[in-house]
C-alpha cells in the first residue's frame, strides 16, 4: 500500500501472490529440521522430541494463520494514511503520526544505504566470500573450543553430603561425627532444614556402619543471606566442614533429570578384566583417583569401595560335616538366620502392615564366642554344635562387590572444578585412564555421563540430517540442486553468534544449546528464503540478475528485521531467568538470541551475494529463465 498506493484488499491480494510460496517454503523448512529428531534414541531422544514436536506443531499452526486469518485482517483493518483532506489542505498530525513518519523516513534512508552496501558486495564478491569463509572457520574453531555438557545441574534447593569414616568404624562413632556435622550446618544462614541417615552408603546403595548420608534443604533464592548461588553455598559448607578430620565428606547435588544416577558430575566404572584379587582392583582405583585429582579440570574424585573392612571368613570342615551328618546348606542357613537375619512372613495388625524378621538378639551375635551357643540339626535329628565344623578367620575385605559386564568393578564419581564443564572432565578422565591404567583394566561410562556421550554423537548426525532435509526441500521448491546453497551457506553466520554469546555468558554447549541450534537452522533459513524466493520471482519476470537480488534485498529487509528482532525481544526474558529451570532457560535463550542476532546482521549482506553467485551457476546449466506473459505484465505494473 505504501509503495503502490493500492487499496487494502488489492494490496493484500498482490502481497499474498508474492509471499505465499515463501510462506510455504519457510513452513516446510522449519518443520523439516525437526523430522530427524524423531530418529534419536534413548533418554536424550525423548528430551529432543519434546521440543521438536512442540515447535513443529506451533509452526504449522502459524503457517495456517499466515495464509488465512492474517491476510483477511489486513484487508479489513489496514488504511492508507492521508496527510491532506479532500480539498487539498494539510491535516494536522498527532505525535504518533509524526513519530512513525519520521521513523519511516529514517528507515528508508537506512534501506538505501543497505542497498548501496549490497551493491558494493555484489560488485566485489570476493569480499563477501572471504568474509563467509572467515565466519565458517571461526565458527568451527569456537565449536571445538566450547566446553561441552549435557543437562545443566539446576538449583533445586537441595544438597546432599556423603560421609565415610575409616573401615570398621562403629555406628556409634559414625553417629557422633554426623552430630558434629549437623551442629556446623546449623550455623549456615542459607540452610532451612537438615536431615541425616547413619549407616547408609547412599552412592553404593548398601548398608555399612562407617557411612552416613545427609540431606540439606535450602531456603528459597533471595532469602539465603549474603550467599545466594547454590555453588557458593556449597563452598561455604565445605569450608565449615573442613574442621572435621575424622571422616571424608563430599557434597553433591541430585541430577536435574531423575533416573540418571544418584549424583551430579561425572561417573564411570573401573573394570578388572583379568579376574585378579580385589586388593589389586582397589589399589588401581586409588591410583587412578590420585591421578585425576592432579588434573585442573577435576575438583575431586572419590569411590566408596574399600577392601579394608574387618571381616570374618567362615571355614567349614567338609570332612567333619560328612562324619556328623550335617548338611552344608542347613549349616549356612542356620548361620544366616542367627547372624544375618531372614525374612519369614508378614501380617496386618491395627490397620498396618508388619514384616517378620528372624535374627538372634544383639548379645547373642556380638562376638565370635557366641558361635558356641549355635546348633544345627543333622540327618539323624541330633543337635550338633556349629563350632564343631566351623572356624572363624580374621580377614579384611570390601562391604560389597560390584560386577559390571561380569567383571569385578569399582564405581568412581567426580565433580568438575568451577569454570570447567562435565565435557572437560570427561576428556581429562579419558587422557588419565589412557596413561595410568595397567594392562587388563578398562572402564565404562555410567549414569548421566553415559547419556551425555551418547547424545553428543547423535547430535552431530541429527544436525547434518536437518541440513540435508532442508536442502532437498529447497531443491524441490526451486527445481534446482544449486540454488539451495544460497540458503544453506548463510547458516554459519548464525552459528557463530550462538557460540560467541554462550562463551560470553559462561554457558557450556549443553543439550539446550543444541536444541537451539537445530531451531536456528529453520529460523535462519527463513530469512534467506524471503530474499531468494522474491529474487527468483523478479528474475523469472525478466529483471536482471543483479537488479532482482537488489530489489529482493531492499523490499525484504523490513520484514526480516521486524520478525527477527521481535523474536529476539521475546527471548530476552529467558536470558535473565531465575528459579528451578534458570540454567536451561538461559542456555536456550542466550544461544537462540545470539544466533539470530548475528544471523540477521551478517546474513542480510551475504544472502543477496550468494543468490547472485548460485543463480548465475544455475543459469549456466539450464539457461536463463523464460519470461511468462503474466510475469511480464506484473513487472510492467
N, C-alpha and C positions, 0 to 999 in steps of 0.2 A: 504494500500500500504506500509506503514512504517513497519507494523508488519509482513505481509506475503510476501511482495515483488512482489505481483501480479501486472500485468499491470492495467492501469486506468480503462478500460472497465470491466475486470473481477472483479476487486476490487469493483467497483460501484455496479455490479450485486450482489456480495456476501453481501455487506453492506446493500443494499436495502432489501435483503431477511431476514436480521436480524432486521431491524428497521421499516419495513413497518407496521407491526402490532402495534408497539409502536406509530408511527405517527397517525394511525387511532384512536387508543385509546385516545391519547392526544387530538386530534381534537374533538372527540365526548365529552370528559370530559369538555374541555374548552368551548365548545359551550353549553353543557348541563347546566352548572352552571348558565347561563343567562336565561334559559327557565322559571324558577319560577318567574323571574322578570316581565314577561308578565302578571302575575296574580295580580300585585299590582294595587291598586285603587287610585283615586284622583290625585291631582297635583303632589304629591311625586312619584306616579307611572309613570307619564309622564316623570319626571326627570330621573328616573332609566332606563326607556325603551330607552331613547336616547343613554345612554352609552351602554346598553346591546346589542341592535341590531347593533350598530356600531362595537363593538368589536367582536360579533359573526360572522358578515359578514367578517371582516378582518381575523379572524381565519380560516374560511372556504377557503378563497382565498389563505391564506398562506399554508394550507394543500395541495391544488391542486398544488401549486408551488413546495412544498417539494417532492411530488410524481411524478412529471413530469419534470419540467424545471431544477431543481437543479441537479438531477442525470445525465441528459444529459450534462449539463455544466461540471460536474465533470469528466465524461468520455472524454470530449473534451479537457479540459484545464489542468487537474492535471498531473504532471510528477514526476517521481522518481528522487530525487536529487542524482547526481553522484559526488563522491569525487576523482575518478580516471578516466583516459582516457582509450581508447581501448587497449593500450599497458601496462596498469597497473601502469602508473606513476601518482603521486599525482597532482591534479589540484589545482592551486592557487585559494583560495576563497576570495570573497569580504567581506566588512564589514557586510552587512546584512546577508549574508550566515553564517558567523561566529557567529553573534548575535543570529540568530534563532537556530543554532546548540547548542550554549551554553544554550539558553532558554529551548530547548527540553531536554537537559541533566539535567538541574536543575529541570524541571517539572517531569521527570521520577524518580528522586530521591525523590521528594515530593510525588509522587504517591506511591512509595514503602513504605514510612513512613506512608502514609494514609492507605495502605493495612494492615500494621502491627497493626495500631490503631484499624481498624475494626475487625481484627482477635482477638485482645485482648478483645474488647467489646463482640464479639460473644462467646468467652470462658467464660466471666463473664457478662452474660446477665442482671443480677440484677442491674449492674451499669447503663446500658442504660435505663432499665425500670424505675429505681428510678429517673434518670435524666428527663425522659419524664413525669413522674408524677409531679415532681417539676415544670417543664415548664408549664404543664397544670394548676396546681393550681396557679402558678404565673400569668399566662395569665388571669385566671378567676378573680383574685384579682385586676389586673390592669384594666380590663374591668369595674368592679364595681366602681373603684375609678376614672376612667377617666371622666372629665366633658363632658356632652352631649350638643349637639347643633343641629341646623337644617341647614340652609343655611347661611354661614358667611356673615356678613354685609361688602360688599366690599367698597373700597374707590372710590365712584362715582364722587368725586369732588363737592359734593353738600351737604349743611347743611340747615336744617330748624329750625326756632325757633318759639315757640308759646308764646304769651304774653297775660296775662289777668289781668285786674285791678279789684278793688272791684266791686261787683254787683251794677248796676245803674250808673256807670261812663259814662259820655257823650262821644260822638265820638270825640269832640274837645280835651278833656282831654287825650283820648287814643292816638290821633294823636301826641300830644306833647311828650308823652313818646316814641312813635315809632321814632320820630325825634331824640330824645336823644340817643336811641339805635343805630340809623344809624350813628350818629356822632362818637360814640365809636367804631363801627365796622370799620369805615374808617381808624382807627389807626392800624388795624391788617394787617401786611405785607402780609400774605398768601391769603387774600381775593382779588379777581379780580373784581367781580360785586356784587351788592346788589339790592334787591327789596323787597317791603312790601305791604300788603293789610290790611287796617284798617277796623274793623267792621266784621271780619270773624272768626268764630270758626272753624278752619280747621279740628280739630280732630273729633268734633261732626257734622261737615258739616252743620252748622247753622249760621245765621247772628245774631250778638249781638254787641252793641256799645262798650262794655268793653273788646273786644277781638281783637287780631291782629295776623297776620302770616307774617313771614319774610323768604326770600329765599336768601341764600348765595352761590355764585358760586366761587369755589376755583381756584387758579392758578394751572397749571399742577404740578405734583410731581417733585421735584428737583428745582423748582422756587419759593418755598414758604418761603424762608429765613431760619432762624435758626430752625424753627419748621416745619417738613415735614409731619409726620403722621397725618391723619385727626383726630384721637382721641386726639392727643396732641394739635392740633389747636382748637378743641372744648374746651379743658381745658383752653387755653389762652383766648378764647372768654368768657367763664364762669367767669373767673377772671376779665375781663374788665367790664362785665355787672353786677358784684356783687355790684357796687356802686348804682345801681338803686333800690330804696326801694319802689317806688310807685306801682310796679307790680311784678307778678311772671313770670319768663321767663324759659322755658325749651327748651333745644337743643336736636335735634334728627336727624336721617338720614332716607331716604327712604329705604324700604326693597330692597334687591338685586333683587328679582324677583317681578315684578309688579303683583298686584292682591291679595296680602296677607295683605292688610290693608294700612294705611297711614304712619305708623311709624315703626321703628325697635324696638327691645326689646321684652318685653312680654306684652300681652294684655288679659284681661278677663272681664267678665260681672258679676256684682253682682246682684242677683235677690231677690226681696221681694215676697215670695210666700204666704204671709199672706194677701196681699192686703191692707196693712196699709198705714198711711199717708206718704207723700213724705218727710216730715221733718225727720221721723224716718229712712227712707232709706238713706237720706243724712248723718245723724249722724252715722249710721252704716258704711257707706263708708269712712267717715273721720277717724273713729276709726280704721278701717282696714288699711287704708293708714298709719296712725301713727304707727301701729304695724309693718307694712312692713318696714318702714324707720328705725326701730331699728335693722333689720337684716343686717348682714355683707355682704350678697350677693347682696343686693339691693342698687344701687346708689341713686335712687329717684323713687317715685311713685306718681302719680297725677291723678286727674279727673277734667274735666271741668264742672261737674254737680254742681249746686248751687241752693238752694231754697231761697236765699236772694235777689233776683232781685225785685225791687219795681214794683208793678203792680196795675192795677185797675180791680176789679171784677164788672162785669155788672149784676145788679139786676133788673129783669124785673117783673113788677107788672102784673101778668097774668089776674087778675080780671079786672083791669083797661083797659088792651088791648082789652078785650072782649066787655066792655062797649063802647069803642070808635071805635070798628070795625077794629082794626089793626091786621094784620096777623103777627105772631111772625117771620115767615120765611122772610117776606118782611122787617120787622124791622132789623133783623140781617144782611140781605143782604145790606141794606142801610148803616148800620154802617161799614160793611166790605169795601164797596166802598169808604166811606169817610176817614176812618182811616187806613184800611189795604191794600187798593188798589185792583184792579181787572183787569185781562186781558180781553179785549173786542174784539180786532181784530188785523189784521196786514196788511201791504201794501208794495208795491215795489215803490221806487222813486229814480231816478237818479242812477239806477243800484244797489241799495242797498235795503236790507230787513229791515223794521221797524215794531216794535210791539207797539200797542196802549194800554197803561196802564192808567186807570181812578183812580184818587185819589184827595182828597182835597188838596189845596196848603198848604204849611207849616204853615203860620199864622192862618189858619182855622182848624188846628188839633194839635196845640202846647200845649194846656192846657184844663182842664175839662170844662172851661167856653164856649168853642167852641161848646159844645153839645147844647147850647141854640139856635144855628143857623141851626140845622139839623131838617128836617121834613120828615115824611113818609106818604104816601097816604093810607087812609083807604078804606073800601069796598064801601063807598059812593062817592069816588073820592075826598074827602076833605083832606087837608094837616094838619096832626096832629104833633105838636112839640114832638120830641123824649123825651125831659126831662119830659114830662107829664107821661110817662110809664116806664122810665128808671132812675135808680140812680147808682152812682159810689161809690165803697167802696175800700179804700186803703188796699192792701194786699201785701204779699211777696210770691214769688214762683219761679219755675225754668223757664228758657227760653224755653227749650224743654224737653219733657218727652219721654224716650226711653222704648220700651217694647220688651222683649225677651221671646219667648215661652208664650206670653200673660201676662207675669208678668212685673210689673214696675221694671226697671233695670238701672244700672249705669255702664258705661264703665270705667275701670281703666287701665292705662298704667304704665309701669315701665321699668327701664333700669338696667341691672346688673352692678356691680362695675367692674373696670378693674381687670383682674385676675380671674373673675368668668364668667361662660357661662350662656346662657339662660336656660340650663337644671338645673343648680344650683338655678337660680331664680325661676324656676317652682317648685322645691322641697321646697324652702322657702315659697312660696305662699301656697302650699298645707298644710304645717305644721301650718302656721299662721292662715289660714281660719278654720282649724280644731279646734283651740283653742279659736279664737276670735269671730267667727260668732255666733249670738244668734239663738235660735230655730226659724224656719220659713224662714231663709235666706240661700241661696245657691249661687253657681257660675257656670258659663260655660266659657270654653276657647274660644277665638275668634281670628280671623286674622291668622298670621303666627304661633302663639303659638299652635293653634288648629291643624294645619297641622303637626307641629313638634311632638306632642304627638301621633297623628295617624300614622305618618310614623315610629316612634320608635317601636310601637307594631308590625307593618307589617314587619319591617326589620328583627327582630328575627326569625319570621316564614319563611321568604324568605331564610335566611341563612341556616336554618335547612333543608328546601326543597332542596336547592342546594346540600347539603351533601348527601341527600337521592338519588337524581338523579345520582350523581357521583357513589355512592355505587352500585346501580343497574346496571349501565352501565359497571362498572368494573366486577361485578358478572357475567354478560353475557359474557364479554370478556374472563375472566379466568375460566368460568364454575365452580365457587366456591362462596359460601357466606362467606367464612372465609378469603381468601387471600386478598380481597379488603381492609380489615382493615390495612394491611401493608402500604397502600397508605393513607387512611383516617386519621390514627393516627399520621402521620407526619405533618399534617397541623398546629397543635398548635405551632410548632416551628416558623412558620412564623407570626402567630397572635401575639405572644409575641413581635416580633420586631415592629409590627405596633404600638402597644400601648406604647412601650418604646420610640420610636422615636417621636411620636406626643406629648408625655409628655415632652421630652427634648426640643422640639420646641415650646411648649406652645400652641398647637393646640387642640381644643376640638373634641369630637367624633361626627363630623357632617356628613352630607349626602355624602360628597365627600369621607371621610374616609370609610364609609360603602360600597360605590361602589367599592373602592379599596380592601376591604375585600373580597367581592364576586369574584372579578377578581383574587385575590391571591389564592382562592381555586383551580381554574383551573391551575394557574402557578405553585403552589407548588405540585399539583398532577402530573404535567408533569414531574418534576424531579424524583418523586417516581416511575412513570410508566417506565421511561427509565431504571432504575435499575431492577425493579421487572420483567418487560417483558423479558429482556435479561436473568435474572437469571432463569426464568421459562423455557426458551428455552434450557439453559445449563442443567437444571435438567432433562428435558424430553429427552435429548440426552444421558443420562446415567451418567452425572457428579454427584459427591456427593453434598449433600445439602449445606454444609458449603463452599465447593470449588466453587459451582455455584454462591453463594452470593458474595464471594470474587472476582471472576473474573468479575462479572457484575459490582461491585462497582469500580474495578480498571479500566475497559475499558470505563465505562460511566462517570467517574469523569471529564474528559476533556470536553466533550460536555456539561455536566451540568454546569460546571463553566463558559465555554465560552458563552453559551446562557444567563445564569443568570446575569453575570457581564456586558454583552452587554446591557441587559435590564436595569440594574442599572445605567449604564453610560448614557443611553438615558433618564432616569428620572431626572438626576442631574439638567438640566436647569429649571425644574418645581419647584425645591426646593428653588430657589432664584428668582422666577418670580416676576415681577413688573407690575403695571398697574391696570386696572379696574377689572380683574379677578384674582389678585395675590393670595388672600387667598384661593380661590378654587383650583388653580393650586398647591399651596404649600401643601394643605391638601392631595390631591390625590397623589402628587409626593412623599411627605415625608412618607406617610403611605405605599405606594407600595414599595418604596425603602427599608425602614426598614424591612418590612415583607419578601421581597425577600432575603435580606442580611442574616438575622438570619435563615430564612428557608433553605438556601443553606448551610451555615456554620455548622448548627446543624443537618440538615436533612441528609446530606451525611453520617453521622456517625450512625444515628438512623435507617434509612431505611433498610440497609442490615440486621441489627439485627431483625427488625420487620418481614422481609421476612423469615428469618430462623425460627422464632417462629411460624408464622401462616402457613407456608408451612409444617412444622412439624405436626401441628394440623390437617391440611388438609389431610396429608398422613395417619394420624391415623384413619381418617374416610373412605377415599377412597382407601388407599394403595398407594404404590409408583407408579409414572407414568411409563407406558410401553415405552420401548425404541424402536423407529422405525428404520428400516434399513437405511433410508435416514438420520435420525439424527445421527446414529452411524457412517456412512461414513463421515458426515460433521464434527463430533467430531474428527475422526481419522485424517482428514486433518488439 
